[in-house]
């Protein structure tokens, strides 16, 4: 497959324009890793929570700190410092899944500019800023040929721009509006026609699709009292059956179900994950750990170390997991720290596979990122 010429030229022109405004970040050498420390390729990270207005113009700082609008020339050195601290040799940067083309959203052009500065340290995924809004705004029975053609052109342009994956896309995404104003609730059927089309496109390009989906194995009331209330709904609809249809649609399409270990329904259990992994050879998962998730489905035991059920699952499917910390590099590095602990708790052979070997087989990484 090849991208439509005008789309590809538009993306590349925009990327050059953005890069010309952003100061080149200093190159920071990765300190030598201790013999006992396994290097990590972090498959799922975010450069900032929101790109500040100044970031698009190359200014020194966007509106406010603490994850509320950093510019890229501030965020890139900050990201490298966190990566060096926790032994992350390469980070794949993704745009968060946006329901609309909102101000502050970043995508291919901005992420290409970061990779251009540090091609041996960064790669990028894209689609959360462009493909996801089309999915979220279109009912499953309202996909027209014109919309499908537009969606296909956007996906082909992302592939032509050198992305490692399509992501981050949302099937069930809870809002944290109490903490982050305007943080969206998003929901789309995992077997939405546009996601099925993307699976075919991704298979053709050898790229995975990253899907953010809270596990809802049955119709249920909204499970989290702290997050309950608008914009989150009072009721959730079962989504595992439709997820199976997405996985079955094109067995050559690699689907990465992100955020294993960070569960907000309490239903993404080891038993559920093992069942799906056993039934679908094209299903992969990236592991995230954050203390805000459900403790019962998290990988860590309270006293340290990995839960036996988690370790047994990883050993049963050693080629199906990667690290995907979901670290926002303009926020405290809690998730990167916990990703480091997760890898260090693994047996050496399994640690090497999950920390960096599997990513190279699942994602479309450029040569510089290997």
C-alpha positions in Angstrom: 0.0 0.0 0.0 1.1 3.6 -0.6 -0.2 6.8 0.9 -2.1 9.2 -1.3 0.5 11.8 -2.6 -1.2 15.0 -1.3 -1.7 13.6 2.2 1.9 12.5 2.5 3.2 15.8 1.2 0.9 17.7 3.6 2.2 15.7 6.6 5.8 16.1 5.6 5.4 19.8 4.9 3.8 20.3 8.3 6.5 18.3 10.1 9.2 20.4 8.5 7.4 23.6 9.5 7.0 22.5 13.1 10.6 21.2 13.4 12.0 24.5 12.2 10.4 26.3 15.1 11.5 23.8 17.8 14.9 24.2 19.4 17.1 21.1 19.0 17.2 19.3 22.4 20.7 18.5 23.6 21.9 15.0 23.2 22.0 13.2 26.5 24.0 10.0 26.6 22.5 7.1 28.4 24.6 6.2 31.4 26.1 2.7 31.4 23.5 0.2 32.7 24.4 -2.0 35.6 24.9 -5.6 34.7 21.7 -6.5 36.6 19.6 -3.9 34.8 17.8 -4.9 31.6 17.4 -2.0 29.1 13.8 -1.1 28.3 12.1 -0.1 25.0 9.0 1.6 26.4 6.3 0.9 23.7 3.7 3.4 24.9 4.5 6.9 26.3 3.3 10.5 25.9 5.6 13.4 25.4 3.2 15.8 27.2 -0.4 15.7 28.4 -1.3 18.7 26.3 0.8 20.7 23.8 0.9 24.4 24.9 0.1 27.1 22.4 3.7 28.2 22.6 4.8 24.6 21.7 3.2 24.9 18.2 5.2 28.1 17.6 8.4 27.0 19.2 8.0 29.2 22.3 9.8 28.3 25.5 6.8 27.1 27.4 3.1 26.6 27.0 0.3 27.5 29.4 1.3 26.4 32.8 3.3 23.4 34.1 2.6 20.1 35.7 1.3 18.4 32.6 -1.0 21.2 31.4 0.8 22.6 28.4 4.5 22.0 28.0 6.2 23.0 24.7 8.3 20.3 23.0 11.6 22.1 23.5 11.0 21.8 27.3 9.5 18.3 27.2 12.2 16.5 25.1 15.1 17.1 27.5 12.8 16.3 30.4 11.8 13.0 28.7 15.4 12.1 28.1 16.3 12.7 31.7 13.5 10.3 32.9 14.5 7.7 30.3 18.1 7.8 31.4 17.2 7.5 35.0 15.2 4.3 34.5 17.2 2.7 31.8 14.8 3.3 28.9 16.9 3.3 25.7 13.9 4.1 23.4 10.5 5.4 24.0 7.6 5.2 21.5 5.6 8.4 21.8 1.8 8.3 21.1 -0.8 11.0 21.0 -3.5 10.4 23.6 -6.9 9.4 22.1 -8.8 12.6 21.4 -12.6 12.5 20.7 -12.3 15.6 18.5 -9.7 17.7 16.8 -9.1 19.7 19.9 -6.7 22.6 20.6 -3.6 21.3 22.2 -3.7 17.9 20.5 -0.4 16.9 18.9 0.2 14.3 16.2 2.4 13.3 13.3 4.1 16.6 12.7 5.1 17.3 16.3 6.1 13.7 17.0 8.2 13.5 13.8 10.0 16.6 15.0 10.9 14.9 18.3 12.2 11.8 16.5 14.2 13.9 14.1 16.0 15.4 17.1 16.7 12.1 18.8 16.2 9.3 16.2 18.1 6.7 18.4 16.0 7.5 21.4 12.4 8.0 20.1 9.9 6.5 17.7 6.2 7.5 17.4 2.7 6.1 17.0 -0.1 8.2 15.6 -3.8 8.2 15.0 -5.2 9.2 18.4 -5.3 12.7 17.1 -6.8 12.0 13.7 -8.3 8.5 13.3 -9.8 8.3 16.8 -12.0 11.4 16.4 -13.5 9.8 13.2 -14.2 6.6 15.1 -15.7 8.4 18.2 -17.9 10.8 16.1 -19.3 8.1 13.8 -22.0 5.6 14.8 -21.2 2.0 13.6 -24.1 2.0 11.2 -23.2 5.5 9.7 -19.9 4.8 8.0 -20.2 6.1 4.4 -17.9 5.2 1.5 -16.7 8.8 1.6 -15.8 8.6 5.3 -14.1 5.2 4.9 -12.0 6.7 2.1 -11.0 9.7 4.2 -10.1 7.4 7.1 -8.0 5.2 4.8 -6.1 8.2 3.4 -5.4 9.4 7.0 -4.1 5.9 8.0 -2.0 5.6 4.9 -0.4 9.0 5.5 0.5 7.9 9.1 2.1 4.8 7.8 4.0 6.8 5.1 5.3 9.2 7.7 7.1 6.4 9.5 5.0 5.6 12.5 5.7 2.5 14.5 2.0 1.8 15.2 -1.5 3.2 15.0 -2.5 4.6 18.4 -3.7 5.4 20.8 -7.3 4.5 19.9 -10.2 4.2 22.4 -12.9 1.6 22.7 -13.7 2.3 26.3 -12.0 5.3 27.9 -13.0 6.7 31.3 -12.9 10.4 32.1 -10.9 11.8 35.0 -12.6 15.2 34.7 -12.4 15.8 38.4 -8.6 15.8 38.1 -8.1 16.9 34.5 -10.8 19.4 33.3 -12.2 18.4 29.9 -10.7 14.9 30.1 -13.1 12.9 27.9 -15.2 9.8 28.2 -15.0 7.8 25.0 -16.7 4.7 23.9 -16.8 2.9 20.5 -17.5 -0.7 19.7 -14.2 -2.7 19.3 -15.7 -4.1 16.1 -16.6 -0.6 14.7 -16.3 -0.7 10.9 -13.5 1.8 11.0 -11.5 -0.3 13.5 -12.0 -3.3 11.3 -10.8 -1.3 8.3 -7.8 -0.2 10.3 -6.9 -3.8 11.1 -6.7 -4.5 7.4 -4.6 -1.4 6.8 -2.3 -2.2 9.7 -1.8 -5.8 8.5 -0.8 -4.5 5.1 1.9 -2.2 6.6 3.1 -4.6 9.3 2.1 -2.1 12.0 0.2 -2.9 15.2 -3.0 -1.1 16.4 -2.9 0.1 20.0 -6.3 -0.1 21.7 -7.3 1.5 25.0 -10.3 -0.5 26.3 -11.5 -1.0 29.9 -12.6 -4.6 30.2 -16.4 -4.9 30.4 -17.2 -8.7 30.3 -20.9 -8.1 31.0 -23.4 -5.3 31.1 -22.8 -3.5 34.3 -23.3 -0.3 36.3 -20.3 2.1 36.2 -17.9 0.5 38.7 -15.7 3.2 40.1 -17.4 5.5 42.7 -14.5 8.0 42.5 -15.0 8.5 38.8 -18.8 8.1 38.7 -20.8 11.0 37.3 -20.8 13.0 34.1 -19.2 12.7 31.6 -18.8 9.0 32.6 -22.1 7.0 32.0 -24.1 5.3 34.7 -24.1 2.0 32.7 -21.5 0.1 30.6 -22.2 -2.4 27.8 -20.3 -5.6 27.4 -17.4 -5.3 25.0 -15.3 -8.5 25.1 -17.4 -10.3 22.5 -16.9 -7.4 20.0 -13.2 -7.3 20.9 -13.0 -11.0 19.8 -14.6 -10.1 16.5 -11.9 -7.4 16.0 -9.2 -9.9 16.7 -10.8 -12.5 14.4 -11.4 -10.0 11.5 -7.8 -10.2 10.2 -5.5 -12.6 12.0 -2.5 -10.9 10.4 -3.3 -7.6 12.2 -1.5 -7.3 15.5 -3.7 -5.7 18.1 -2.0 -4.4 21.3 -4.4 -4.0 24.2 -2.6 -1.3 26.2 -2.5 -0.8 30.0 -2.5 -4.4 31.2 -2.1 -4.1 35.0 -3.9 -0.8 35.2 -7.6 -1.6 35.4 -10.5 0.6 36.3 -13.4 -1.8 36.1 -11.7 -4.5 38.2 -12.5 -7.0 35.4 -9.2 -7.2 33.5 -8.2 -10.3 35.4 -5.4 -12.7 34.6 -8.1 -15.3 33.8 -9.7 -13.0 31.2 -6.4 -12.0 29.6 -5.2 -15.6 29.5 -8.4 -16.7 27.8 -8.1 -14.1 25.1 -4.4 -14.6 24.6 -5.0 -18.4 24.2 -7.8 -17.8 21.7 -6.2 -15.1 19.5 -2.5 -15.3 18.4 -2.6 -11.8 17.1 -3.4 -10.3 20.5 -0.5 -8.5 22.4 -0.5 -6.5 25.6 1.6 -3.7 27.0 2.0 -3.5 30.7 1.4 -0.4 32.8 1.5 0.1 36.5 0.0 3.0 38.4 -1.1 3.1 42.0 -4.4 4.6 40.9 -5.5 1.3 39.2 -7.4 -1.5 40.8 -5.0 -3.4 43.2 -6.7 -6.8 42.7 -5.7 -6.9 39.0 -2.3 -5.1 39.3 0.8 -7.2 38.8 2.6 -6.4 42.1 2.1 -8.1 45.4 1.7 -5.7 48.4 5.0 -6.6 49.8 6.9 -6.5 46.5 7.5 -8.9 43.7 5.0 -10.1 41.1 1.8 -12.0 41.8 2.2 -15.7 41.0 -0.7 -15.6 38.6 0.8 -12.7 36.7 4.2 -14.4 36.5 2.6 -17.6 35.3 0.7 -15.7 32.5 3.9 -14.0 31.4 5.7 -17.3 31.3 2.9 -18.9 29.3 2.9 -16.1 26.7 6.5 -14.8 26.8 6.3 -13.3 23.3 3.0 -11.4 23.7 3.9 -8.7 26.3 5.9 -5.5 26.2 6.4 -2.6 28.6 4.1 0.3 27.9 4.4 2.6 30.9 2.0 5.3 29.7 4.3 7.8 31.2 3.5 11.4 30.4 7.0 13.0 30.4 5.8 16.3 31.8 4.4 14.6 34.9 6.1 12.9 37.8 7.8 9.7 36.6 5.8 7.3 38.8 4.9 5.0 35.9 8.5 4.9 34.5 9.7 4.0 38.0 7.1 1.2 38.3 8.0 -0.1 34.8 11.6 -0.4 35.9 10.5 -2.4 39.0 8.3 -4.6 36.9 11.1 -5.6 34.6 13.6 -6.0 37.5 11.2 -8.5 39.2 11.2 -10.8 36.1 13.5 -13.7 35.5 16.4 -12.7 33.2 15.3 -14.4 30.0 11.7 -13.2 30.4 12.9 -9.7 31.3 14.9 -9.4 28.1 11.9 -10.6 26.0 9.4 -8.2 27.6 11.7 -5.3 28.1 13.1 -4.9 24.6 13.1 -8.0 22.4 9.3 -8.4 21.8 8.8 -4.7 20.8 11.1 -5.2 17.8 8.8 -8.0 16.5 5.5 -6.3 17.2 6.1 -2.6 16.4 7.5 -1.2 13.2 10.6 0.4 14.6 13.0 2.4 12.5 16.6 1.1 12.3 17.9 3.9 14.5 15.6 2.8 17.4 16.9 -0.8 17.4 
